Amino acid sequence: MGSKTEDLQPNQGRLANHEEWHIQCRKCIEERVMELGWLEDFLALRELESFTAAADRRNISQSAFSRRIQSLEDWLGVTLIDRSVRPHRFTPVAAENYGDFQRILNQLYELRSQVRGEQSRASRLRVAIQHSLAFSIFPRFVETLRQQGYQPAYQLSCANRSDCMEMMMRGEVDVMICYEMHPSPEPIIPTTAVRVASARDDMILVGPPALIPEKQQVLPLLTYPQRSFFGEVIWEKAMPQLMEYYRCEIICLSSLSGALREMMLAGLGFAWLPRSLVLSDLAQGRVVQLDPETMFQPLRVAIYCCPQDSSGLTATALSHLQSVNLQALIEQQPECL
């Protein structure tokens, strides 16, 4: 620590307060009570390496700050500060577990914010959604529900389609928003989930205007692994058709459409992307669609809900979800807001 580190022991002129503090401290230890502020104190001390500076940041006296660090040590049953040397040093256990202290504090903050948000809302809606849909339609989905007067606290899990389906089947979410093949297959088993809305989207080939190739020229391509959901969609029909007209050179394979979009916008190549994800890019002229009359693959977007008897969804919540104009959300039409 820095040279400004002071002794932890309280001022001798405050013996009565010191004894009173010891009584309170023993009581806290016996009851296994820890104040959240003690963790904040320790982290401030670890960052500033000075009792004086840390006490100033925490807006308390240095003697009170020292007592609080001692209280944390007593509660943990370990020594965090080596007081046998000057300037005082952190013990190995303090240094090695600093990251864990920070993570625990962050988790407590997160939990506090979450429960406060849920208390201020009528309910909580747990949603599993594919990554691209989280960017393209989910903000408008939330705004649509808000305008209907339904404002739950959201718990959003972004994942691949297969992972979203597993979360739905395990009952870990109330709603799933995902892509399906077009024409749509049979819905997920009704006892597991009920399809409440469905609409069309398309996979299209888009890229920077400067990279538009002539027929039979090299086409730098950003695409999906064949075993991913989007990979299955495009490799079955779209890719064989594309390779009849262009010499495709795969620059990058990724299962994340958002990552492919960013690389496409950086000028690295053309990418197969959901139309809903690049509508604004097309409108602004940042990208162009290659061979729009032939180079596309239809998709469906579906909203699934758990049956009411197996989830926390109320009849009112289900009614709001069923009333969402999903096609307008996908096409970003004003009527969806």
N, C-alpha and C positions, 0 to 999 in steps of 0.2 A: 504494500500500500504506500501511498504518498507520505511525505514527511509531516503532513498536517494531521495524521491520525492521532486521536486523543484516547486517553484511558477510558475504559468502559465503566469503571466503577462510579457510582453516583457521588455527588458532592457531599463531603463530610458534614457540611452545615445543614444538610437536609436529612439528618438521621431519622427523625420521626417519619418523614415521608418514605424514606428508604425501608424502614421496618414495615410500614403499612403496605408498601409495594410487595415485599416478600410474602406477606400474608395472602395478598391477592394472587400473587404468582403461584403459591402452593395450592391455592384453591383451584386455579385454572388447570394446573397440572393434574390434580386429583380428578377433576371432572373431564379431563381429556378435551379441553376446549382450546381451539387455536383461532386467532384473529387473522382474517385475510390480509389485513394491513401488515402483519409481520413478514409475510412473503414479499410484499411490495417494498418494505424496508430493506430486506436482505438484497433484493435485486438492485435497488438503488445504490446500496453500499458496494455491491459487486461491480457495478458499472463505474462509479465515481472513485472508488478506492480511497475514500476519505469520509470519516464519520461526520466531520464538520459540513462538508458539501452535501452529503446524503441527508443529514438532518435538516439543512436549509431547504433542500428540495421537498422533503416531506413536511416542511413547515412545522417542525416541533423542535424542542430544545435538544441539545446533544445528549444530555443526561437521560432524558426520556427515550431518545432514540436508542441509546446503548441498552437501556433496560428492555426495550422491545426485542432487540436482537438476542439478548439473554433469554427472554421468554421463549423465543422460537427455538433456541438451542435446548432449553429444558423440555419443551414439548416433544421435540424430535428425539431427545436422548443422545445427541451427538454434539461435538464441539465444532463450530463453524469458524471461529476466530482463534488463532493462536496468540494468546495474550502474554506468553512468556518471553516474547521478543519485542523490541521496538525498532522500527514501527511494526505494529501488529500485522499478522499475515493471515490469509485464508488457509484453512487446513486442506489437505488433499480431498477430503470428502466434500467440502464446500465447492472446490474447484471442479471436481469431476461430475458433480450432480447439478451444476448450475443450469444446464439445459433442461433438466427434468423439472426444476423449480419453475422455470419460465413457462414450460408447457402446461404444468398444472395450473398456474395462475391464468394462462390464456383460456384453458378449458373451463375454469370457473367463471371467467368473464363471459365466455360464449354461452354457458348454461344460464347465467343470470339474464343475459339479453334475450335468449330464446324464451324463457318462461315469462319474462315481462311482455314480450311480443304476443305470446299466446294468450296471456291474461287480457290484453287490450283488444283481442280479436274474438269473434264469435266462435271460431273453431280453428282447427289445423288441418291442412290438406297436404297429404304426402304424395308426391308426384315422382314417378320414374319416367324419364324422357330420353330419347336419343339425342346425342350431342348436337347435331345440326339443327334439330327442331327447337332445342333450347335457345339457339341464337335467332332462328328465323321467325318462329311464331309465338314462343312462350310469353315474351313481354306483352304482345298484343292480346294474347289469351287472358293474362292477368288483368289487363286494362278493361277488356270486355266484361269480365265478371265483376270488376269494381263498379262499372257503370250500371250493372244490374242490381247493385246493392249488396253483392256478396264479396266480403273482404276477409278471407281467412288468413291465418299465418301459414306460409308455404314452407314445406321441407322438400327441396328439390334434389333429386339424385339423377345425375347425367351419366349415362352408360351406353354400352352397345346394346343392340336390340335383344340379343339373347339374355344378357344380364337383366335388362328391364323386365323381360318375361319371367325370369326366375324370381325377381323381387315381388312381382304381382302374384305369382302362384304361391309364394310363401306367406302372402298376406302382409308383407312389409310396407306396402304402399296402398293408397286408396285409388289412385288414378295412374294409368299408363298412357303415354302419347308416343306413338311409334309409326314407322313406315311398314307397309305391307306390299307384297307383289300385286301387280294389276294385270288381269282382274283379281279382286281380292279372293283369297281362299276362305274356307269356312272360319268363322270367328273362333277365338280361343274357347275351350270348353266352357259352356255357360255357367257351370257350377263354380268355375274359377274366376271368370271375369265376363263382363257384359259389354259389348261394343255399343257405345251411346252416340257416336258420331263418326262420319267417314267422308273423305273428300279426296280429290285428285291433285297430285303434284307430278312433276316430270323430272327425270334425270336428263340434263342437257350438257352439251360440250361447249365450254366457254373458255376464252383466253384473251390476251392482249391483242388489240388490232394490229400491232406491228409484227405479230408472229403468224398471221394467217398464211398458211402454205398453199401452193398450187397443188393440183392433183398429182399424186405419186411422189410428192416431195416429202421430206422428213417432217414429222409432226412430233415435237417434244410433248410428252404426255405425263400428266400427274394423275395417278389412278389408285385403285384399291386392290388389295390382295384378293385372289379369287375366292377364298374361303370366308371372307367377310360378307355381311349382308349386301352392301352396295356392290361388292365384287360379284356376287352371284347375279345381281340384277343386270349389270352391264356386260359381263363376260359371256352370258348365254347368247345374246343376240346382237347387242350394240357394238361390242368390240370386233367380232368377226366382220360385220358390215363396214366398220371404220377402216379396218386393215385392208379392205378391198380397194380403197381409194387413196390411202396415205401410207407412207412408210413410218410406222409408229416407233418412236424411241422413248421407252419409259425412263423418265428422269427420277421419279420418286413413287414409291408405294406406301400408302398409309391408309389405315381404316378410319381416320378422322377427317371428315369433309371440311371442318373448319381449318385444319392445318393445310389441306390442299388448296383451299381458297386463298389463304394468305400467301402461299408460294406462287399461285397463279397471279395474284395481284402484284407480286414482286417481279413479274415478267419472266418466270422460269418455264412456263409452258401452258398448255391447255389442260383443263381438268373437267372430269365428269362431276357435276354438282347438282343438287336439287335446285329447281328453278326458284323456289321460295327463298333460298339462301342468297341468291345473286340478283334478285329483282332490282334493288336499288343500284347495284353496280351496272346493270344493263341500261337502266334509265338514265344514269349519269354518263354513259358512254365510256366508262372505264374498261369495259370488256365487251366482246361481241360473241354471239352464238355462232358456232360453225355449222353450216348446212342445216338450218333450223327445220326445213321441211322433212328431213330424213333422219337426222342424228338426234334422236331422243328416245327415252324409254319410260313409259307411263309407270307411275307409282300410286299407291294409296296412303293417305295419312289417316290413322284411326285413333280414337280416344276410347279407352277401356276403363271401366270402373268395377271395383269389387261389388258383389251382391250386398245389399244393405244389411242382411243378417250376419255378414262376416266382416264388416268394417264399421268405421265410425261415421260413415256418410249418412247424413240425414236426408229425408225426402226432399227438403228444400234445396240442399246442396246438389243432389242428383238432378233436380229440375233445372237448376242453373246450368249445369254441365251439358244437359241435353239441348238446351236452347242456344248454345254457342254455334254461330255460323262458321263452321270450320273452313269451308271453301273460301269465304271472304277473308278469313285470317291468312290463308295461304297466298291468296292473290293480293293481299294488302289493300283491300277495298275499303273506302271510307265507311261503308255501312256496318263494318264489324266493330266500329268504335262509337 
